[in-house]
Amino acid sequence: MAKQNFSLGPSPLITIADCAGSLVVQAWDRDEIALKGDDVQVEEKAEGKGLTMHSRSDLKLMAPAGASLVIQQAHSDLLIKGIQGHILVEKAYADVILRDAGDADLHEVHADLAVRHTTGQL
């Protein structure tokens, strides 16, 4: 798997426009985003405050806990753990697990949904 790192501060906006493989987003105590995945296209926002990405395979992201997350389409299993910024999942076509997270909006989940230990509104 290819690895990439991006230093975007403690509260970046991460947009996953489309992910064909499984997607894992996990918080860590660094002010940078680390991603592992093959066949991933990444666009850094002009103001340097976020990323937009497309992945045709499995993707794993480590992100600051204060990150906000927008997932437009996830076609395989999705795990989000420890992210305290706002989370928006527009369309998920497989199982979704949300753990230790802040506020989340889940619009369409077409499989099982598990939510544990959230501190925000769902």
C-alpha positions as CSV (number, residue, x, y, z in Angstrom):
1,M,0.0,0.0,0.0
2,A,1.2,3.5,-0.8
3,K,1.6,5.9,2.1
4,Q,1.1,9.7,2.0
5,N,1.2,12.4,4.8
6,F,-0.3,15.8,4.8
7,S,0.2,18.5,7.6
8,L,-3.1,20.5,7.7
9,G,-3.4,21.4,11.4
10,P,-5.6,20.1,14.2
11,S,-9.0,20.4,12.5
12,P,-8.9,19.8,8.7
13,L,-11.8,19.0,6.5
14,I,-11.4,15.5,4.9
15,T,-13.7,14.7,2.0
16,I,-13.9,11.2,0.6
17,A,-15.7,11.7,-2.7
18,D,-15.8,8.0,-3.5
19,C,-14.2,4.9,-2.0
20,A,-14.7,1.5,-3.7
21,G,-12.8,-0.5,-1.1
22,S,-13.2,-0.7,2.7
23,L,-12.6,2.7,4.5
24,V,-11.1,3.2,7.9
25,V,-10.7,6.6,9.5
26,Q,-9.1,6.7,12.9
27,A,-8.1,9.6,15.1
28,W,-4.6,10.0,16.4
29,D,-2.7,12.7,18.4
30,R,-0.9,14.3,15.5
31,D,-1.8,17.4,13.5
32,E,-1.4,15.6,10.2
33,I,-3.3,13.1,8.0
34,A,-1.6,9.9,7.1
35,L,-3.2,7.7,4.4
36,K,-2.5,4.2,3.2
37,G,-4.0,3.0,0.0
38,D,-3.4,2.0,-3.6
39,D,-5.0,3.9,-6.5
40,V,-5.9,7.0,-4.4
41,Q,-6.3,10.4,-6.0
42,V,-5.8,13.3,-3.5
43,E,-6.6,17.0,-4.1
44,E,-5.4,19.5,-1.4
45,K,-7.8,22.4,-0.9
46,A,-6.3,25.8,-2.0
47,E,-6.4,27.3,1.5
48,G,-4.5,24.3,2.9
49,K,-7.2,23.3,5.4
50,G,-8.4,20.1,3.9
51,L,-8.3,17.2,1.4
52,T,-10.6,15.6,-1.1
53,M,-9.9,12.1,-2.2
54,H,-11.1,9.3,-4.5
55,S,-10.0,5.7,-3.9
56,R,-10.6,2.6,-6.1
57,S,-9.3,0.2,-3.3
58,D,-9.1,-0.1,0.5
59,L,-8.1,3.1,2.2
60,K,-6.9,3.8,5.8
61,L,-6.6,7.3,7.2
62,M,-5.2,8.5,10.5
63,A,-6.4,12.0,11.2
64,P,-6.4,14.6,14.0
65,A,-9.3,14.0,16.5
66,G,-10.6,17.5,15.6
67,A,-10.9,16.7,11.9
68,S,-14.3,17.0,10.2
69,L,-15.2,14.2,7.7
70,V,-17.5,14.2,4.7
71,I,-18.0,10.8,3.0
72,Q,-20.0,11.2,-0.2
73,Q,-20.0,7.5,-1.2
74,A,-18.5,4.4,0.5
75,H,-19.0,1.2,-1.4
76,S,-17.6,-1.2,1.2
77,D,-17.3,-1.4,5.0
78,L,-16.7,1.9,6.8
79,L,-15.2,2.3,10.2
80,I,-14.9,5.8,11.8
81,K,-13.2,5.9,15.3
82,G,-12.3,8.8,17.5
83,I,-13.1,11.6,15.2
84,Q,-14.6,14.5,17.2
85,G,-15.3,17.0,14.4
86,H,-18.5,16.9,12.4
87,I,-19.1,13.7,10.4
88,L,-21.3,13.5,7.4
89,V,-22.0,10.2,5.6
90,E,-24.1,10.8,2.5
91,K,-24.2,7.3,1.1
92,A,-22.8,4.0,2.5
93,Y,-23.5,0.8,0.7
94,A,-22.1,-1.6,3.2
95,D,-21.7,-1.8,7.0
96,V,-20.9,1.3,9.0
97,I,-19.3,1.4,12.4
98,L,-19.0,4.7,14.3
99,R,-17.1,4.7,17.6
100,D,-16.0,7.3,20.1
101,A,-17.1,10.1,17.7
102,G,-18.7,13.6,17.9
103,D,-21.7,14.8,16.0
104,A,-22.7,12.7,13.0
105,D,-25.2,13.0,10.1
106,L,-25.9,9.7,8.4
107,H,-28.1,10.2,5.4
108,E,-28.2,6.8,3.6
109,V,-26.8,3.5,5.0
110,H,-27.8,0.5,3.0
111,A,-26.5,-2.1,5.4
112,D,-25.9,-2.6,9.1
113,L,-25.1,0.5,11.3
114,A,-23.3,0.2,14.7
115,V,-22.8,3.3,16.9
116,R,-20.9,3.1,20.2
117,H,-19.7,5.7,22.7
118,T,-20.6,8.9,20.7
119,T,-20.4,12.2,22.5
120,G,-22.4,14.3,20.0
121,Q,-25.8,14.2,18.3
122,L,-26.7,11.6,15.7
